[in-house]
C-alpha cells in the first residue's frame, strides 16, 4: 500500500492511495484536498503508469517539487519511499510499504555495508552550518578558506568530490582513508563518487555501517567513533584485527532545502591519532562549505542545461509549427481560419485543413491528453497519420477507423486524443463528420442561433480501443452558417482569481459575434486574452472557424 503523508504543524496526516490518478489540490473534488490559497485547485496528481507510481504537476501556479526538484509540466517523476513533496508551502512525504532501504548494500567495489548492533560512538553533532564557530573557530575558518580555494573555478560536478578529499587530507593529517557518497536522484540511493587512501599499502576498501549511515542521513547528524576497531557498527565481514580502523568520522552534506544529498567519511588506522569531537565539528563546517560548492556548480550546470534545452525547444517549436498548415484552403464561397497558441514551447493541440482532390476539404482537429513535449510527440504522430490516411480515402467512416487503429498501436498508456474529422463536399455543400471524444463544434446559424451535434453521436477519444464503431453524421452548410471548433484551453482559460472562461461564454460570444469566420476567430482569441488578464495559459489554445459567409 502506498500513501502520501501531509506534514503540517508538527503532525502527520496520511492519505492512502487507493485509486489512480489521485489528484491533490484545494478543490473539493480532489482526492487529497489541501486548504491553502498557494495551492492550485487541481495542483498535482499521483499516477500509476506500468505499475510505477509517479507525481505529475497539473499546470499549477506555484509549481510542484519532488525532493527540491521542480517538476516540468506533464513530465511526471517516479516516487520512492520517503520522497519529499512540496506543493506551494504544503509539504508531503511519500510512503511505500514495499520499499527497500535507501542504502544500497552492494553499492560498488570498495564500499562494504553491514548491520552491526553494538556501538562505541563517543560523539555526534548536528549539521548546523558553517557559521557555528564555538569550537576552534580559527581552524574552522582556515578549513573553509582552504575548501573555497580548492574548489574555486570548478564547473563539473564530477570533479568536486576528488578535490574535496584531497583538501580534507590536508586539513586532517591523521586521516588514512576517505570516501564521499552522494544521492542518486532517480533511485534515492547513496553511491560512492570518490575514494582516497594516503598510502598505497593501506587497504583501499572503506567499511561503513548501514545503521550508522542511515542515522547520519535520517538525523542529519555527524558521528564520531573514537575506536572503530571495537565498534561493531563499523566492522564488516572481516575480523576486527584485519579491519584495523581505530577512529572514524561520518558527516552529512545538506542541500539548500536542508536535505541530505551526500555523506563524507574519514577514518584513521593509527591508534595514536584518533579523531576528536573538535575534529567532528571542524569536518561538519568544512562539509557544509563543500555542500555549498556542490550546489553552486549544480546551479551553474542547471543554467547551462536550461539554455541548451531552451535552444532545443525553440527548434522543436519550429518543427511543430511546420506540421501545421501554412495557409488555409482558398475556396470560393467558403472562408477558413485557425489559430494555435501553445502553453509551453510546444503543445499537444492539433489542427489541419487541406484539399482532398479538387472539390473536397478535410477538416482535422484534436487535443492530445497532455501538454509540452509528450503532447507534441503524439500531436506530430496524429498529424502524419491523418495526412497519410486521407491520401487514400475521403470516406470519413473508413478514415476515422484507420486513424484510430494507427493511434492505438504503441500508444503510451494514459495518452489519447480527442479528435474531430470532417470532409466538406463543395459540390453539395454538405459536411460529413465523426467526433471522437471532443466537445461538439458550435454551429452558428443564419439567425444567430447556436446549435451543437447530438451528444450521443460523440464516441471515445482515438488511441484507446481499436475497432471502436464511431458514428458519422452529415449536415448541410447553408449560406451564412459557420462552424466553430475549440480546445479546452479556450473555455477553461482562467483569470487571476481562477475563474474559467466557460463554454457558455463561448456560445454567447459566437452568437453575438461577427458572421465572418476569420473576424470571429480572432475576436474570440482576443476576448479569451482579456479574460485571462495577464495570467499565464494553463493549456494550449486552438480555435478553428469555417463557413459560408453571406
VEXDREN-2710 file (C-alpha; in Angstrom, 1 decimal):
% VEXDREN-2710
k/r/px/py/pz
1/UNK/0.0/0.0/0.0
2/UNK/1.2/3.5/-0.9
3/UNK/0.3/6.8/0.7
4/UNK/1.2/10.4/0.9
5/UNK/1.5/12.0/4.4
6/UNK/0.7/15.6/4.9
7/UNK/3.3/17.3/7.2
8/UNK/1.7/20.2/9.0
9/UNK/2.1/21.9/12.4
10/UNK/4.3/19.0/13.6
11/UNK/1.7/16.4/12.8
12/UNK/1.4/13.8/10.1
13/UNK/-1.9/13.1/8.3
14/UNK/-1.8/10.1/5.9
15/UNK/-3.8/9.8/2.7
16/UNK/-3.9/6.2/1.4
17/UNK/-3.6/6.0/-2.4
18/UNK/-6.4/3.5/-3.2
19/UNK/-7.0/4.7/-6.8
20/UNK/-5.1/6.4/-9.6
21/UNK/-4.9/9.1/-10.7
22/UNK/-5.1/10.6/-7.2
23/UNK/-5.5/14.4/-7.5
24/UNK/-4.1/16.9/-5.0
25/UNK/-5.3/20.5/-4.7
26/UNK/-7.7/22.8/-2.9
27/UNK/-10.8/21.9/-5.0
28/UNK/-13.3/19.7/-3.0
29/UNK/-13.3/17.1/-5.8
30/UNK/-9.6/16.4/-5.2
31/UNK/-8.7/13.1/-3.7
32/UNK/-6.4/14.9/-1.3
33/UNK/-7.8/18.3/-0.5
34/UNK/-5.4/21.0/0.8
35/UNK/-6.5/24.2/2.5
36/UNK/-4.1/26.8/1.1
37/UNK/-4.5/29.7/-1.3
38/UNK/-1.0/29.0/-2.6
39/UNK/-2.1/25.6/-3.9
40/UNK/-4.0/25.4/-7.2
41/UNK/-7.5/23.9/-7.4
42/UNK/-6.0/20.9/-9.2
43/UNK/-2.4/21.2/-8.4
44/UNK/-0.8/17.8/-9.0
45/UNK/-1.7/14.1/-9.2
46/UNK/-0.2/10.8/-8.4
47/UNK/-0.4/8.4/-11.3
48/UNK/0.3/4.7/-11.9
49/UNK/1.9/4.0/-15.2
50/UNK/3.1/0.5/-15.9
51/UNK/3.0/-0.3/-12.2
52/UNK/5.2/2.7/-11.4
53/UNK/3.9/5.4/-9.1
54/UNK/4.7/8.9/-10.4
55/UNK/4.0/12.5/-9.4
56/UNK/2.7/14.9/-12.1
57/UNK/2.2/18.6/-12.0
58/UNK/-1.1/19.8/-13.3
59/UNK/-0.1/23.3/-14.6
60/UNK/-0.1/24.6/-11.0
61/UNK/0.5/28.2/-10.4
62/UNK/3.3/27.8/-7.8
63/UNK/4.8/24.6/-9.1
64/UNK/5.3/21.1/-7.7
65/UNK/8.6/20.0/-6.2
66/UNK/9.9/16.4/-5.6
67/UNK/13.0/16.3/-3.3
68/UNK/13.5/20.1/-4.1
69/UNK/13.4/19.4/-7.8
70/UNK/10.7/21.3/-9.7
71/UNK/8.5/19.1/-11.9
72/UNK/8.2/20.1/-15.5
73/UNK/4.6/20.3/-16.7
74/UNK/3.3/17.0/-18.0
75/UNK/6.7/15.4/-17.2
76/UNK/5.9/13.1/-14.2
77/UNK/8.7/11.8/-12.0
78/UNK/8.8/8.5/-10.1
79/UNK/8.1/8.4/-6.4
80/UNK/10.1/6.4/-3.9
81/UNK/9.7/5.7/-0.3
82/UNK/10.4/8.8/1.9
83/UNK/10.5/11.2/-1.0
84/UNK/9.5/14.7/-0.1
85/UNK/6.8/16.5/-2.0
86/UNK/6.2/20.3/-1.8
87/UNK/3.2/21.9/-3.4
88/UNK/3.4/25.7/-2.7
89/UNK/4.0/25.9/1.1
90/UNK/2.4/22.5/1.7
91/UNK/4.8/19.5/2.4
92/UNK/4.1/15.8/2.0
93/UNK/6.1/12.6/2.4
94/UNK/5.5/9.6/0.2
95/UNK/5.5/6.2/1.8
96/UNK/5.5/2.8/0.2
97/UNK/5.1/-0.3/2.3
98/UNK/7.0/-2.4/-0.2
99/UNK/10.0/0.0/-0.2
100/UNK/13.6/-1.1/0.0
101/UNK/16.4/0.6/2.0
102/UNK/17.8/3.8/0.7
103/UNK/21.2/2.5/1.4
104/UNK/22.3/0.0/-1.2
105/UNK/24.1/-2.9/0.4
106/UNK/26.0/-3.6/-2.9
107/UNK/26.8/-0.1/-3.8
108/UNK/30.1/-0.7/-5.6
109/UNK/33.5/-2.2/-5.2
110/UNK/35.3/-0.7/-2.2
111/UNK/32.3/0.2/-0.1
112/UNK/31.1/-2.5/2.3
113/UNK/27.9/-2.2/4.4
114/UNK/27.0/-4.3/7.4
115/UNK/24.3/-4.3/10.1
116/UNK/26.3/-4.4/13.4
117/UNK/24.2/-3.8/16.5
118/UNK/26.5/-2.6/19.3
119/UNK/28.2/0.8/19.4
120/UNK/31.2/2.7/20.7
121/UNK/30.1/6.0/19.3
122/UNK/31.6/8.7/21.5
123/UNK/30.3/11.8/19.9
124/UNK/27.8/13.3/17.5
125/UNK/26.8/16.7/16.3
126/UNK/24.0/18.1/14.1
127/UNK/24.8/19.6/10.8
128/UNK/24.1/23.2/11.6
129/UNK/26.0/25.2/9.1
130/UNK/29.5/26.7/8.8
131/UNK/28.5/29.7/10.9
132/UNK/28.9/27.7/14.1
133/UNK/32.4/28.7/15.3
134/UNK/32.2/28.0/19.0
135/UNK/34.8/25.2/18.8
136/UNK/38.2/26.0/17.2
137/UNK/36.9/29.0/15.2
138/UNK/40.3/29.7/13.7
139/UNK/40.6/26.1/12.5
140/UNK/37.1/26.1/11.0
141/UNK/37.7/29.4/9.2
142/UNK/41.0/28.0/7.9
143/UNK/39.3/24.8/6.7
144/UNK/36.5/26.8/5.0
145/UNK/39.0/29.1/3.2
146/UNK/41.1/26.1/2.1
147/UNK/38.0/24.4/0.7
148/UNK/37.0/27.6/-1.1
149/UNK/40.4/27.9/-2.7
150/UNK/40.5/24.3/-3.7
151/UNK/37.0/24.3/-5.3
152/UNK/37.2/27.7/-6.9
153/UNK/36.6/27.7/-10.6
154/UNK/35.2/24.1/-10.8
155/UNK/32.3/23.8/-13.3
156/UNK/32.0/20.0/-13.4
157/UNK/30.1/18.2/-10.6
158/UNK/32.2/15.0/-11.1
159/UNK/35.4/16.9/-10.3
160/UNK/34.3/18.2/-6.9
161/UNK/34.4/15.1/-4.7
162/UNK/38.0/14.1/-5.5
163/UNK/39.1/17.7/-4.9
164/UNK/37.3/17.7/-1.6
165/UNK/39.1/14.6/-0.4
166/UNK/42.5/16.0/-1.4
167/UNK/41.8/19.1/0.7
168/UNK/40.4/17.1/3.6
169/UNK/43.6/15.1/3.7
170/UNK/45.5/18.4/4.1
171/UNK/43.1/19.6/6.9
172/UNK/43.1/16.2/8.7
173/UNK/46.7/14.8/8.5
174/UNK/45.7/11.8/10.7
175/UNK/43.2/10.6/8.0
176/UNK/44.3/7.4/6.2
177/UNK/41.2/6.8/4.1
178/UNK/38.2/8.8/2.9
179/UNK/35.1/8.4/0.8
180/UNK/32.3/10.6/-0.4
181/UNK/28.8/9.2/-1.2
182/UNK/26.1/11.2/-3.0
183/UNK/22.4/10.5/-3.5
184/UNK/21.2/9.4/-7.0
185/UNK/18.1/11.4/-7.8
186/UNK/16.3/8.6/-9.7
187/UNK/16.8/5.8/-7.1
188/UNK/17.3/7.7/-3.9
189/UNK/20.3/5.5/-3.1
190/UNK/23.7/6.8/-1.9
191/UNK/26.7/5.7/-4.0
192/UNK/30.4/6.5/-3.7
193/UNK/31.7/9.1/-6.1
194/UNK/35.2/9.4/-4.7
195/UNK/37.6/7.4/-2.5
196/UNK/41.1/8.1/-1.4
197/UNK/43.8/6.5/0.7
198/UNK/47.0/8.2/2.0
199/UNK/49.4/5.4/1.1
200/UNK/49.4/2.5/-1.4
201/UNK/50.0/0.0/1.4
202/UNK/46.7/0.9/3.1
203/UNK/43.6/-1.2/2.3
204/UNK/41.6/1.0/0.0
205/UNK/38.2/-0.6/0.9
206/UNK/36.0/1.6/3.0
207/UNK/33.7/-0.1/5.5
208/UNK/30.5/1.7/6.5
209/UNK/27.8/0.6/8.8
210/UNK/24.3/0.6/7.3
211/UNK/22.8/1.6/10.7
212/UNK/25.2/4.4/11.3
213/UNK/25.0/5.6/7.7
214/UNK/21.2/5.7/8.0
215/UNK/21.5/7.6/11.3
216/UNK/23.7/10.2/9.6
217/UNK/21.3/10.6/6.7
218/UNK/18.0/10.5/8.6
219/UNK/19.0/12.6/11.6
220/UNK/21.3/14.9/9.6
221/UNK/23.9/14.2/12.3
222/UNK/27.7/13.9/12.1
223/UNK/29.1/10.9/14.0
224/UNK/32.5/10.2/15.6
225/UNK/33.7/6.8/16.6
226/UNK/36.8/7.2/18.8
227/UNK/37.7/3.5/18.4
228/UNK/36.0/1.9/15.4
229/UNK/38.0/-1.3/15.8
230/UNK/35.9/-2.0/18.9
231/UNK/32.7/-0.7/17.4
232/UNK/30.6/-3.4/15.8
233/UNK/28.7/-0.9/13.8
234/UNK/31.8/-0.2/11.8
235/UNK/33.0/-3.7/11.4
236/UNK/32.3/-5.7/8.3
237/UNK/32.6/-9.3/7.3
238/UNK/36.3/-9.4/8.1
239/UNK/37.7/-9.7/11.6
240/UNK/38.3/-6.7/13.7
241/UNK/42.0/-7.4/13.5
242/UNK/42.0/-7.3/9.8
243/UNK/39.9/-4.1/9.7
244/UNK/42.3/-2.0/11.8
245/UNK/40.2/1.1/11.8
246/UNK/40.9/3.0/15.0
247/UNK/38.7/6.1/14.5
248/UNK/36.1/7.3/12.0
249/UNK/34.1/10.4/11.2
250/UNK/30.9/10.5/9.1
251/UNK/29.1/13.7/8.4
252/UNK/26.2/14.7/6.0
253/UNK/26.2/17.3/3.3
254/UNK/22.9/19.3/3.1
255/UNK/21.4/21.0/0.1
256/UNK/19.6/24.4/0.2
257/UNK/16.4/22.7/1.4
258/UNK/18.2/21.1/4.3
259/UNK/18.0/17.6/2.8
260/UNK/21.0/15.2/2.8
261/UNK/22.5/14.7/-0.6
262/UNK/25.9/13.4/0.4
263/UNK/28.0/11.8/3.1
264/UNK/31.7/12.3/3.9
265/UNK/33.6/9.5/5.6
266/UNK/37.2/9.7/7.1
267/UNK/39.0/7.1/9.1
268/UNK/42.4/6.5/10.6
269/UNK/44.4/3.3/11.3
270/UNK/46.8/4.9/13.7
271/UNK/45.7/4.3/17.3
272/UNK/47.8/7.3/18.4
273/UNK/46.0/9.8/16.1
274/UNK/42.3/9.3/16.8
275/UNK/39.7/11.8/15.8
276/UNK/38.2/14.1/18.5
277/UNK/34.9/15.9/18.9
278/UNK/36.7/19.0/17.8
279/UNK/37.6/17.2/14.6
280/UNK/33.9/16.3/14.1
281/UNK/32.9/20.0/14.5
282/UNK/35.6/21.0/12.0
283/UNK/34.6/18.4/9.4
284/UNK/30.9/19.5/9.8
285/UNK/31.9/23.1/9.0
286/UNK/34.0/22.0/6.0
287/UNK/31.3/19.7/4.8
288/UNK/28.8/22.5/4.8
289/UNK/31.0/24.7/2.7
290/UNK/31.7/21.7/0.4
291/UNK/27.9/21.3/0.0
292/UNK/27.6/24.9/-1.0
293/UNK/30.2/24.4/-3.7
294/UNK/28.2/21.4/-4.9
295/UNK/25.1/23.5/-5.1
296/UNK/26.8/26.3/-6.9
297/UNK/28.2/24.0/-9.5
298/UNK/24.8/22.2/-9.9
299/UNK/23.1/25.6/-10.3
300/UNK/25.6/26.6/-12.9
301/UNK/25.2/23.3/-14.7
302/UNK/21.4/23.6/-14.5
303/UNK/21.6/27.0/-16.0
304/UNK/23.8/25.8/-18.9
305/UNK/21.5/22.8/-19.4
306/UNK/18.4/25.1/-19.3
307/UNK/20.0/27.3/-22.0
308/UNK/20.6/24.2/-24.1
309/UNK/17.1/22.9/-23.5
310/UNK/15.6/26.3/-24.4
311/UNK/17.5/26.3/-27.7
312/UNK/16.4/22.8/-28.5
313/UNK/12.8/23.6/-27.5
314/UNK/12.9/26.6/-29.9
315/UNK/13.9/24.3/-32.7
316/UNK/11.2/21.8/-31.6
317/UNK/8.6/24.6/-31.7
318/UNK/9.6/25.5/-35.2
319/UNK/9.4/21.8/-36.3
320/UNK/5.9/21.6/-34.7
321/UNK/4.7/24.7/-36.4
322/UNK/5.9/23.3/-39.7
323/UNK/3.4/20.4/-39.2
324/UNK/0.5/22.8/-39.1
325/UNK/-0.8/24.3/-42.4
326/UNK/0.9/27.5/-43.5
327/UNK/-2.3/28.7/-45.1
328/UNK/-5.9/27.6/-45.2
329/UNK/-7.7/26.5/-48.4
330/UNK/-8.8/29.3/-50.7
331/UNK/-12.2/28.1/-51.9
332/UNK/-14.9/30.3/-53.5
333/UNK/-17.9/30.7/-51.2
334/UNK/-16.1/29.5/-48.1
335/UNK/-13.7/31.0/-45.6
336/UNK/-11.4/29.1/-43.2
337/UNK/-9.5/30.4/-40.2
338/UNK/-7.4/28.8/-37.4
339/UNK/-5.1/30.0/-34.6
340/UNK/-2.8/28.0/-32.4
341/UNK/-1.1/29.1/-29.1
342/UNK/0.8/26.6/-27.1
343/UNK/1.0/27.0/-23.3
344/UNK/4.7/25.9/-23.5
345/UNK/7.3/26.0/-26.3
346/UNK/5.5/23.0/-27.9
347/UNK/2.0/21.8/-27.3
348/UNK/-0.5/19.0/-27.7
349/UNK/-3.2/20.7/-29.7
350/UNK/-3.6/19.9/-33.4
351/UNK/-5.4/21.2/-36.4
352/UNK/-5.2/20.7/-40.2
353/UNK/-7.3/21.8/-43.1
354/UNK/-6.4/20.8/-46.7
355/UNK/-7.9/19.9/-50.1
356/UNK/-8.8/16.3/-51.0
357/UNK/-8.9/16.4/-54.7
358/UNK/-10.3/19.5/-56.4
359/UNK/-13.8/19.6/-54.7
360/UNK/-13.4/18.3/-51.1
361/UNK/-11.9/19.8/-48.0
362/UNK/-10.7/17.8/-45.0
363/UNK/-11.2/19.3/-41.5
364/UNK/-8.9/17.7/-38.8
365/UNK/-8.9/19.0/-35.3
366/UNK/-7.7/17.4/-32.0
367/UNK/-6.4/17.8/-28.4
368/UNK/-3.8/15.4/-27.0
369/UNK/-4.2/14.4/-23.4
370/UNK/-1.1/16.2/-22.1
371/UNK/0.9/19.3/-23.0
372/UNK/4.6/20.0/-23.5
373/UNK/6.9/17.5/-25.2
374/UNK/4.8/14.3/-24.6
375/UNK/1.8/16.0/-26.1
376/UNK/3.8/17.4/-29.0
377/UNK/5.2/14.0/-29.9
378/UNK/1.7/12.5/-30.1
379/UNK/0.5/15.5/-32.0
380/UNK/3.2/15.0/-34.6
381/UNK/2.1/11.4/-34.9
382/UNK/-1.5/12.0/-35.5
383/UNK/-0.7/14.8/-38.0
384/UNK/1.3/12.3/-40.0
385/UNK/-1.4/9.6/-39.7
386/UNK/-4.2/11.9/-40.9
387/UNK/-2.3/13.1/-43.9
388/UNK/-1.3/9.6/-44.8
389/UNK/-4.9/8.2/-44.3
390/UNK/-6.7/10.9/-46.2
391/UNK/-4.4/10.5/-49.2
392/UNK/-6.1/7.1/-49.7
393/UNK/-9.7/7.8/-48.9
394/UNK/-12.2/10.6/-48.5
395/UNK/-14.7/8.4/-46.7
396/UNK/-15.0/9.7/-43.1
397/UNK/-16.2/6.3/-41.8
398/UNK/-13.3/4.4/-43.2
399/UNK/-10.8/7.2/-42.3
400/UNK/-11.7/7.5/-38.6
401/UNK/-11.4/3.8/-38.1
402/UNK/-7.9/3.7/-39.7
403/UNK/-6.7/6.7/-37.8
404/UNK/-7.9/5.2/-34.5
405/UNK/-6.3/1.9/-35.3
406/UNK/-2.9/3.6/-36.1
407/UNK/-3.1/5.6/-32.9
408/UNK/-3.9/2.6/-30.8
409/UNK/-0.8/0.8/-31.8
410/UNK/2.1/1.7/-29.4
411/UNK/0.1/4.4/-27.8
412/UNK/1.5/5.3/-24.3
413/UNK/-0.9/4.4/-21.5
414/UNK/-2.9/7.3/-20.3
415/UNK/-2.3/9.3/-23.5
416/UNK/-5.1/9.7/-26.1
417/UNK/-6.5/12.3/-28.4
418/UNK/-9.9/13.9/-28.5
419/UNK/-10.5/14.3/-32.2
420/UNK/-12.9/15.6/-34.9
421/UNK/-12.6/14.5/-38.6
422/UNK/-14.8/16.1/-41.2
423/UNK/-15.0/16.3/-45.0
424/UNK/-16.8/19.1/-46.8
425/UNK/-18.2/18.3/-50.3
426/UNK/-18.0/21.6/-52.1
427/UNK/-20.5/20.4/-54.8
428/UNK/-23.2/19.6/-52.4
429/UNK/-22.2/22.0/-49.6
430/UNK/-22.5/19.1/-47.1
431/UNK/-20.2/18.1/-44.3
432/UNK/-19.6/14.6/-43.1
433/UNK/-18.2/14.4/-39.6
434/UNK/-17.0/12.0/-36.9
435/UNK/-16.4/13.1/-33.3
436/UNK/-14.0/11.0/-31.1
437/UNK/-14.5/12.4/-27.6
438/UNK/-14.1/16.1/-28.4
439/UNK/-16.5/18.8/-27.5
440/UNK/-19.1/19.4/-30.2
441/UNK/-18.5/22.1/-32.8
442/UNK/-20.6/25.2/-32.3
443/UNK/-22.7/25.9/-35.4
444/UNK/-23.9/29.5/-35.8
445/UNK/-26.9/29.6/-38.0
446/UNK/-28.0/32.5/-40.2
447/UNK/-30.3/33.9/-37.5
448/UNK/-27.5/33.8/-34.9
449/UNK/-28.8/30.8/-33.0
450/UNK/-26.1/28.4/-31.9
451/UNK/-26.6/24.6/-32.1
452/UNK/-24.4/21.6/-31.5
453/UNK/-24.4/18.0/-32.6
454/UNK/-26.2/15.4/-30.5
455/UNK/-24.0/14.3/-27.6
456/UNK/-25.0/10.7/-28.4
457/UNK/-23.0/10.8/-31.6
458/UNK/-19.8/11.5/-29.8
459/UNK/-17.5/8.5/-29.4
460/UNK/-14.5/7.8/-27.3
461/UNK/-11.1/9.5/-28.0
462/UNK/-8.8/7.9/-30.5
463/UNK/-6.0/5.7/-29.2
464/UNK/-8.0/3.8/-26.6
465/UNK/-10.0/1.0/-28.2
466/UNK/-9.0/-0.4/-31.6
467/UNK/-12.1/-1.1/-33.8
468/UNK/-14.4/1.2/-31.9
469/UNK/-17.5/1.9/-34.1
470/UNK/-17.6/5.7/-34.5
471/UNK/-20.8/7.2/-35.6
472/UNK/-20.7/9.5/-38.6
473/UNK/-23.1/12.4/-39.0
474/UNK/-23.9/14.6/-42.0
475/UNK/-25.3/18.1/-42.3
476/UNK/-25.8/20.7/-45.0
477/UNK/-23.9/24.0/-44.6
478/UNK/-26.2/26.9/-45.5
479/UNK/-25.1/30.2/-46.8
480/UNK/-24.3/32.4/-43.7
481/UNK/-23.6/29.4/-41.4
482/UNK/-20.4/29.0/-39.6
483/UNK/-18.7/26.2/-37.6
484/UNK/-16.5/27.0/-34.5
485/UNK/-14.1/24.4/-33.1
486/UNK/-12.1/25.0/-29.9
487/UNK/-9.9/23.0/-27.5
488/UNK/-10.4/23.2/-23.7
489/UNK/-7.7/25.8/-23.4
490/UNK/-10.4/28.3/-24.5
491/UNK/-13.3/27.5/-22.2
492/UNK/-11.0/26.6/-19.3
493/UNK/-8.8/29.7/-19.6
494/UNK/-8.6/31.3/-16.1
495/UNK/-8.4/34.8/-14.9
496/UNK/-6.1/35.7/-11.9
497/UNK/-8.8/34.7/-9.5
498/UNK/-9.2/31.3/-11.0
499/UNK/-12.5/31.9/-12.8
500/UNK/-13.0/30.0/-16.0
501/UNK/-13.9/31.5/-19.3
502/UNK/-16.6/28.7/-19.7
503/UNK/-18.2/27.0/-22.6
504/UNK/-21.4/29.1/-22.1
505/UNK/-19.4/32.3/-22.6
506/UNK/-18.0/30.9/-25.9
507/UNK/-21.6/30.2/-27.0
508/UNK/-22.7/33.7/-26.2
509/UNK/-19.7/35.2/-27.9
510/UNK/-20.3/33.2/-31.1
511/UNK/-24.0/34.1/-31.1
512/UNK/-23.3/37.8/-30.8
513/UNK/-20.1/37.9/-32.9
514/UNK/-19.3/38.6/-36.5
515/UNK/-20.6/36.2/-39.1
516/UNK/-17.2/36.3/-40.8
517/UNK/-15.2/33.2/-39.6
518/UNK/-11.8/34.9/-39.6
519/UNK/-13.1/38.1/-37.8
520/UNK/-14.9/36.0/-35.2
521/UNK/-12.0/33.6/-34.6
522/UNK/-9.6/36.5/-34.0
523/UNK/-12.1/38.3/-31.8
524/UNK/-12.7/35.2/-29.7
525/UNK/-9.0/34.7/-29.1
526/UNK/-8.7/38.4/-28.1
527/UNK/-11.6/38.0/-25.7
528/UNK/-10.0/35.0/-24.0
529/UNK/-6.8/37.0/-23.5
530/UNK/-8.8/39.9/-22.0
531/UNK/-10.5/37.4/-19.6
532/UNK/-7.1/35.9/-18.6
533/UNK/-5.9/39.5/-17.8
534/UNK/-2.2/38.6/-17.9
535/UNK/-2.4/35.1/-16.3
536/UNK/-0.3/32.5/-18.0
537/UNK/-2.1/29.9/-20.1
538/UNK/-3.0/26.7/-18.3
539/UNK/-3.4/24.8/-21.6
540/UNK/-2.9/25.1/-25.3
541/UNK/-5.4/27.4/-27.0
542/UNK/-6.6/26.4/-30.5
543/UNK/-9.5/27.8/-32.5
544/UNK/-10.8/26.9/-35.9
545/UNK/-13.7/28.5/-37.7
546/UNK/-15.1/27.9/-41.2
547/UNK/-18.3/28.5/-43.1
548/UNK/-20.1/30.2/-46.0
549/UNK/-20.2/33.9/-45.3
550/UNK/-23.5/35.5/-46.6
END
